[in-house]
């Protein structure tokens, strides 16, 4: 089986990278982190507020509509193409609830109608209890409960939410009470109980007792797209470490000439490429075990590569001016979203047990 990227997939990845380099360069990232960013309408952005103009441009470029059928105004591609695009977003540390907006773009309902075009910002409330990101900038909240998926107006969800300190300065977080995830206090919502109300509805989804098949599928897809972002960050920190090792001199030589630094960079590359192969494979198979493995490896690659990149940079890597700490902080936040390490390990263990029982 040939897992090489097609020409169209390479073009998609290149186009996404060029778009982000033009619209979200390093200077823009630093402005967001430092609190000096401006909104698309010329006003000042405060508290991690999203750039709506950039969000609409991402929508116009088709980022959120890659899996929406052409008959519905989308691009009509598949999960592998979305993974490539989200990898580039992770590489650039693009802030915002990208995963939730992409998921909502494929759902029917009046509240999510503008998600595919980037006109509606959608964040997510996961039954797993992870903090809600960018709630203050969102229009609606995609609430994934055990029995159904509901779409709630953001101002309604914010009534019971409290802001919390985020380790990532570009990802504001809110904590919601546990009862909120049960969806028993929601007011006006769009409710989706059947997988047929989402894109790619012809797929069968296996849900456990008392669980919605749509919820299970959306959480797995969200975990894979988050893994793609982690992969992009892991790859970028390899580039940052190698570039620094080439130009930073010590004892009259570039530090990349020293074996200890070479080993660090080599280990970073191995982690990133190992994660890449599993993330890409999971995008093709969409197997629960493959997705769990992809999230585990991508989380590890993103966090450990950022730490090793700090080591390569030495003392200056810990300064606010360097970008390395931003990758580490974003990796920490993403590692706790959609599928934790413990959940991924349980998924893999369940698959192994099932395989053994089948053989017996």
HELIX and SHEET records of a PDB file:
HELIX    1   1 UNK A    7  UNK A   23  1                                  17    
HELIX    2   2 UNK A   26  UNK A   34  1                                   9    
HELIX    3   3 UNK A   52  UNK A   60  1                                   9    
HELIX    4   4 UNK A   63  UNK A   65  5                                   3    
HELIX    5   5 UNK A   70  UNK A   72  5                                   3    
HELIX    6   6 UNK A   79  UNK A   91  1                                  13    
HELIX    7   7 UNK A   98  UNK A  105  1                                   8    
HELIX    8   8 UNK A  135  UNK A  137  5                                   3    
HELIX    9   9 UNK A  154  UNK A  158  1                                   5    
HELIX   10  10 UNK A  178  UNK A  182  5                                   5    
HELIX   11  11 UNK A  195  UNK A  197  5                                   3    
HELIX   12  12 UNK A  213  UNK A  247  1                                  35    
HELIX   13  13 UNK A  255  UNK A  257  5                                   3    
HELIX   14  14 UNK A  259  UNK A  285  1                                  27    
HELIX   15  15 UNK A  288  UNK A  313  1                                  26    
HELIX   16  16 UNK A  314  UNK A  318  5                                   5    
HELIX   17  17 UNK A  324  UNK A  335  1                                  12    
HELIX   18  18 UNK A  341  UNK A  359  1                                  19    
SHEET    1   A 4 UNK A 122  UNK A 126  0                                        
SHEET    2   A 4 UNK A 140  UNK A 144  1                                        
SHEET    3   A 4 UNK A 149  UNK A 153 -1                                        
SHEET    4   A 4 UNK A 189  UNK A 192 -1                                        
SHEET    1   B 3 UNK A 132  UNK A 133  0                                        
SHEET    2   B 3 UNK A 173  UNK A 176 -1                                        
SHEET    3   B 3 UNK A 161  UNK A 164 -1                                        
SHEET    1   C 2 UNK A 249  UNK A 250  0                                        
SHEET    2   C 2 UNK A 253  UNK A 254 -1                                        
END                                                                             
